[in-house]
Amino acid sequence: MASVKFKDYYAILGVDRSASPEEIKRAYRRLARQYHPDANPGNKEAEERFKEIQEAYEVLSNPETRAKYDQLGANWRQYADIPPASGGWPHISMGDLEGFSDFFRIFFGEDFLQRRPRPVEANLRISLEDLYKGGTKVVQIGDQVIEVPIRPGLSPNTQIRLKGRAPGGRDLVLRLEVLPHPRFTLKGKDLYASLEVPLYTALLGGQVEFTHIDGQRLRLNIPPEIPNGHIFQLRGKGWPTQPPGDLYLTVSVQLPQNLTPREKELFQELRRLRP
């Protein structure tokens, strides 16, 4: 087997060795969103980076494994390039920790297996509205019904991990499956939608009302002669992150339907005036 190379988990997460648990968690969440496979389809380099980030967080987020890792300290070089056959490493079954590096499996594998069995993975179907507003969803794993807390503005690429909530006391890892919305599209932290404007309002100006994804009613002032396809940018009205995203509304001029004879006469007169 090839020699084992030391992995600097603090450098992988971009934090100092003195980083607090909160700092480690923030760094992990930021990097996991950036390199998540769903956000980088087909990118093998991002996939490997994501695995490294997960591995680093597995070790540094747990006080026991972090303390063991920190014991290496400045002496890590004496462990580098030591093959497992030297007897300097605990014996474990490599197949039990598929997806982790040799360094992790050899140095942390035995303790990790005793501490945390393989998690249960499942999909959680959720609407864009529920993801925006947050709340509680339920998922059924076997005969067990589990409540899942959703914080407002959660990213669709986020994986939710509930420690010890799956059958047998195992962790539950949920991948979000966001249902398509008929009116709104989410890109990054910005929301996009169509703004229907009556023909007369588009020509003469006025106000239109728009219902946001959370049910809030917004009033917009429409200037006279606004072109079809004009985009309004409403700052801070997008995805409720920190800072919040923006809401982009594209004007869609609505033509009147079922014209009366008098209305047709007036439009014909207008056509004569403005051929």
C-alpha positions in Angstrom: 0.0 0.0 0.0 1.3 3.5 -0.7 2.6 5.6 2.1 0.2 7.8 4.0 0.4 11.6 3.8 -0.6 13.9 6.6 -3.7 16.1 5.9 -4.0 19.5 7.4 -7.7 19.7 8.2 -7.4 23.3 9.5 -5.9 24.4 6.2 -8.6 22.6 4.3 -11.3 24.5 6.1 -9.3 27.7 6.1 -9.3 28.3 9.9 -6.6 28.7 12.6 -5.8 25.8 14.9 -7.3 27.9 17.7 -10.6 28.3 15.9 -13.8 27.9 18.0 -16.4 25.3 17.2 -18.6 28.0 15.8 -15.9 29.2 13.4 -15.3 25.7 12.2 -19.0 25.2 11.6 -19.3 28.5 9.7 -16.2 27.6 7.5 -17.6 24.2 6.8 -21.0 25.4 5.8 -19.6 28.1 3.5 -17.2 25.7 1.7 -19.8 22.9 1.6 -22.2 25.2 -0.3 -19.5 26.2 -2.7 -18.2 22.8 -3.5 -21.4 20.7 -3.1 -21.8 18.3 -6.1 -25.3 19.7 -6.8 -23.7 23.1 -7.4 -20.9 21.7 -9.5 -22.4 18.9 -11.7 -19.8 16.8 -13.4 -16.9 18.6 -11.7 -14.7 15.8 -10.3 -12.3 18.4 -8.8 -15.1 20.0 -6.8 -16.4 16.6 -5.8 -13.0 15.6 -4.3 -12.7 19.0 -2.6 -16.2 18.5 -1.1 -15.0 15.1 0.3 -12.0 16.7 1.8 -14.1 19.4 3.5 -16.5 16.8 4.9 -13.6 14.7 6.2 -12.0 17.7 7.9 -15.3 18.7 9.5 -15.9 15.1 10.7 -12.7 15.3 12.7 -12.6 19.0 13.9 -16.3 19.2 14.8 -15.9 16.4 17.4 -13.9 17.3 20.6 -12.5 13.8 20.9 -11.2 13.4 17.4 -10.0 17.0 17.3 -8.0 16.4 20.4 -6.5 13.3 18.9 -5.7 15.1 15.7 -4.1 18.0 17.6 -1.8 15.6 19.4 0.0 15.3 16.1 0.9 19.0 16.3 4.4 19.8 15.2 5.2 16.1 15.3 3.1 15.2 12.3 6.2 14.7 10.1 7.2 11.6 12.1 3.9 10.0 11.0 4.1 11.1 7.3 5.1 8.4 4.9 4.7 5.7 7.4 3.0 2.8 5.7 0.3 1.0 7.6 2.3 -2.2 7.7 4.8 -0.6 10.0 2.6 -1.3 13.0 2.4 2.4 13.8 -1.3 2.6 13.1 -4.4 0.8 14.5 -5.8 -2.1 12.4 -9.2 -1.4 10.8 -11.3 -2.6 7.9 -10.8 -0.1 5.1 -14.1 -1.0 3.4 -16.0 0.4 6.4 -14.9 4.0 5.6 -15.3 4.2 1.9 -15.0 7.8 0.6 -12.5 9.0 3.2 -8.8 9.4 2.7 -6.3 6.7 3.9 -5.0 9.2 6.5 -8.5 9.5 8.0 -9.3 5.8 7.8 -6.0 4.7 9.3 -5.6 7.4 12.0 -9.2 8.0 13.0 -11.1 5.1 11.5 -11.4 2.8 14.5 -12.5 5.6 16.9 -14.8 6.9 14.3 -16.5 3.6 13.7 -17.1 3.1 17.4 -18.4 6.7 17.8 -20.6 7.1 14.8 -22.2 4.4 12.7 -22.9 5.0 9.0 -25.7 7.6 8.7 -29.1 6.9 7.1 -29.5 9.0 4.0 -32.9 10.1 2.5 -34.5 12.8 0.3 -36.8 15.4 1.7 -39.3 16.9 -0.8 -40.0 20.5 0.0 -41.7 23.5 -1.8 -39.8 26.7 -2.5 -42.3 28.5 -0.2 -41.6 26.2 2.8 -37.8 26.6 2.2 -38.3 30.4 2.2 -40.4 30.6 5.3 -38.9 27.8 7.3 -40.8 25.7 9.8 -41.1 21.9 10.4 -41.4 19.1 7.9 -41.8 15.4 8.6 -40.1 12.5 6.9 -40.8 8.8 7.4 -37.8 6.4 7.7 -39.2 2.9 8.0 -41.8 2.9 10.7 -40.4 6.1 12.3 -41.8 9.5 11.7 -39.2 12.2 12.2 -39.8 16.0 12.5 -37.2 18.1 10.6 -36.7 21.7 11.5 -36.2 24.0 8.5 -34.7 27.4 9.2 -35.9 30.3 7.0 -33.9 30.9 3.9 -32.1 27.5 3.9 -30.1 26.9 0.7 -31.5 24.2 -1.6 -28.0 22.7 -1.8 -27.8 22.2 2.0 -27.7 18.8 3.5 -29.5 18.5 6.9 -27.9 16.2 9.4 -29.9 15.2 12.5 -27.7 13.4 15.0 -29.1 10.2 16.5 -32.6 10.7 15.0 -32.6 7.7 12.6 -33.6 4.2 13.6 -31.0 2.5 15.8 -29.7 5.9 17.1 -27.9 6.6 13.8 -27.6 10.0 12.2 -30.0 11.0 9.6 -28.7 12.9 6.5 -31.4 14.5 4.3 -30.8 15.9 0.8 -33.3 18.6 -0.1 -35.4 18.0 -3.2 -37.0 21.4 -4.0 -40.2 21.2 -6.1 -40.4 23.6 -9.1 -42.5 26.8 -8.4 -45.0 28.0 -11.0 -44.1 31.7 -10.4 -40.7 32.1 -8.8 -37.2 31.0 -9.7 -34.2 31.0 -7.3 -30.7 31.8 -8.6 -28.1 32.0 -5.9 -29.8 34.3 -3.3 -31.9 36.2 -5.8 -35.5 35.5 -6.7 -37.0 36.0 -10.2 -40.6 36.3 -11.2 -42.9 37.8 -13.8 -44.9 41.0 -13.1 -48.2 41.2 -14.9 -49.0 44.8 -16.0 -52.4 45.7 -17.7 -51.9 47.3 -21.1 -53.5 50.6 -20.0 -51.3 50.8 -16.9 -48.2 50.1 -19.1 -49.2 52.9 -21.4 -50.5 55.5 -18.9 -48.7 54.6 -15.7 -50.2 53.7 -12.3 -49.8 51.0 -9.6 -49.9 47.3 -9.7 -49.9 44.8 -6.9 -47.6 41.8 -6.6 -47.9 38.9 -4.2 -44.6 37.8 -2.8 -43.7 34.1 -2.2 -44.5 34.6 1.6 -47.9 36.1 0.8 -46.9 39.7 1.4 -48.5 42.1 -1.0 -46.2 44.6 -2.7 -47.3 47.8 -4.5 -45.2 49.0 -7.4 -45.4 52.3 -9.2 -45.4 51.9 -12.9 -44.2 54.8 -15.0 -46.0 55.7 -18.2 -45.0 53.9 -21.4 -43.0 51.2 -19.6 -41.7 48.6 -22.2 -42.5 45.0 -22.1 -39.6 43.1 -20.5 -38.5 45.9 -18.2 -37.0 44.6 -15.0 -37.6 46.0 -11.5 -35.0 45.2 -8.9 -36.3 45.2 -5.3 -33.3 45.1 -3.0 -33.5 42.9 0.0 -36.7 41.2 -1.2 -35.0 38.0 -2.4 -33.9 35.0 -0.5 -33.8 35.7 3.3 -30.0 35.1 3.7 -27.7 37.4 5.6 -27.5 39.8 3.8 -30.7 39.1 1.9 -30.9 38.7 -1.9 -32.9 40.8 -4.3 -36.1 40.2 -6.1 -36.2 40.8 -9.9 -39.6 41.3 -11.5 -39.8 41.3 -15.3 -42.8 43.3 -16.8 -45.2 41.2 -18.8 -47.8 43.5 -20.5 -51.2 41.9 -20.5 -53.4 42.5 -23.5 -57.1 43.0 -22.8 -59.4 40.1 -23.8 -63.0 39.9 -25.0 -63.1 43.5 -26.3 -66.5 45.1 -26.6 -67.5 46.7 -30.0 -66.9 50.2 -28.5 -63.4 49.2 -27.3 -62.6 47.9 -30.7 -63.7 51.2 -32.2 -61.4 53.0 -29.9 -58.4 50.8 -30.7 -59.1 51.3 -34.4 -59.2 55.0 -33.9 -55.9 54.8 -32.0 -54.4 52.7 -34.9 -55.4 55.5 -37.3 -53.8 58.1 -35.2 -50.6 56.0 -34.6 -50.2 53.8 -37.7 
